[in-house]
Amino acid sequence: MKTKPLTKTAVRVYEAVRAFIADTGRSPTYEEIYEGSGVDPNTVTSALSQLEKRGKIVRPVKGLIAIPGQPIPNPPIRVKLGYQRRTEKRKRECLTCGGDFDSEWNGNRVCKPCKTSSTWVSSQSNDYSTPGLRSA
């Protein structure tokens, strides 16, 4: 049975990985692969899986990408950026009062007037439900 040739995307990812290892002597992170190949981050994952199935790359340890027949590169350098809040400013419905408000980020679901109300501030509730949330 004849195997299909690699996709153009997989070839771009392979070339980016090979060049990165040759230049730096270490395994690239996913971010460095998609920066070097210009391929969408989600596509990098599927391209790496395709390359691994075809024997073009190996992953001897989690997070390490190597080329068969070449020395195993040093592990990638990972920089912890900390938690980065997704900023998606838009109108949202308040979970407490149901009114629309200008939300500053994706997790901001309660308007400022409701957050400063006595119901929200005092967490003393007889029914032990989350204070301020309206029932469905």
N, C-alpha and C positions, 0 to 999 in steps of 0.2 A: 504494500500500500504506500503510495506516494504522499509525503507530507506537504502541506501547503507552505508556500514561502512566508517569511515573516511579513507582517504588515509594515507600511512605511513608518507608522508611529513607533512600533516596536524597534525598528532599525534606528530611529532617531534616539530613542531612550538608550539602546545598547551603546551607540556611539558616544552619547553623553556620559554614561557610566564608565566606559573604557577610557575616554579622554580624562575624566576627572581622576580616576585612580592613577593613571600615568602621570598626571601633573602634580598631584598632591601626595600620593602614596597612602591615601586613606579612602575608606569607603564613603560614598556620598550619602547624605540624607535625602529623603524624598523631595524636600524643598530645593536642594541643590540640583537634583535630577531634573525637576520641571523647569527650573531657571535655566539650566544648560541645554535642555532639549526644546523648550518652548511648548511643551505638551501640557495639557490640562492635568491638574493634580490627581483627579480620579482616574484618568486614563493611564497615568504612570503606574498605578497599582496593577491594573489589568495587563499592561505591557510587560511589567516585571514578572508576573505570573506566567505569561506566554514565553518569555525568554528562559525562565527557569524550567518549564516543561520541555523546551527544546534543547536544554543543556548548554545554553549560551552563557548563563550566569548560575552561580550557586549561592545559597544563603546558609553557610555553616552554622551561624548563630543568629538569633533574632536581632535585626537591625544592621546586619553586616552583609554586604553584597560583594561577591568576588567573581573573577573570571576564571573558569577552569584552566588549569595548566600554568597559571601565573601565581606568584606568591600571594598569600592572603593579606590584604591590606589592613592597615590599622583601623580600628573602629571609628565611626563618624564622630565628629565633635558636635555635641548637642548643647544648645544654649537654651536654658529655661527662661522664657519670656514672662512667666507669671500669667495670671489670669487676665485675659483681655476681653472686656465686655464688648459684645457686638452692638455697635451703635447704629440703630435704625430708627431715626426720628420720624414719627408719623402720628396721626390721630389714632387713638385706641379707645375702646370702651372700658370704663372703670369697672372693676369687678365688684366694688362695693355699692356704688350708687347707680351704675349703669349709664352715666353720662359720658360724653366724648371729652377727651382731654389730649393735650400735646404731650406724648410720651417721649422721653429722652433716649431710651434704649429698649431693647427687645424684652427685657424682664420687668420693665416698669409698667405694672398693670393696675395700679391704684393711684387716683389723682391726689394732688397735694391737699386739697380741702378735706378729703376723707382720711388721709394719713394723720392730719392734725386734729381730727375730731375726737371727742372724749371716748366714743365707742372703740375706735381703733387704738388709741393710746392706752386705755385701761384694758389690760388683758384679763380682767376679772369678769368671767362669764359663768353663769350658773349651769348652762348646758354643755360646757367644755368644748364648744365648737370654736373655730377660728374667729376671733373678734372682727366684726365689720363685714364679713363676707355674706352676700345675700344668698338665699337658698334658691335652688334651681326650680 
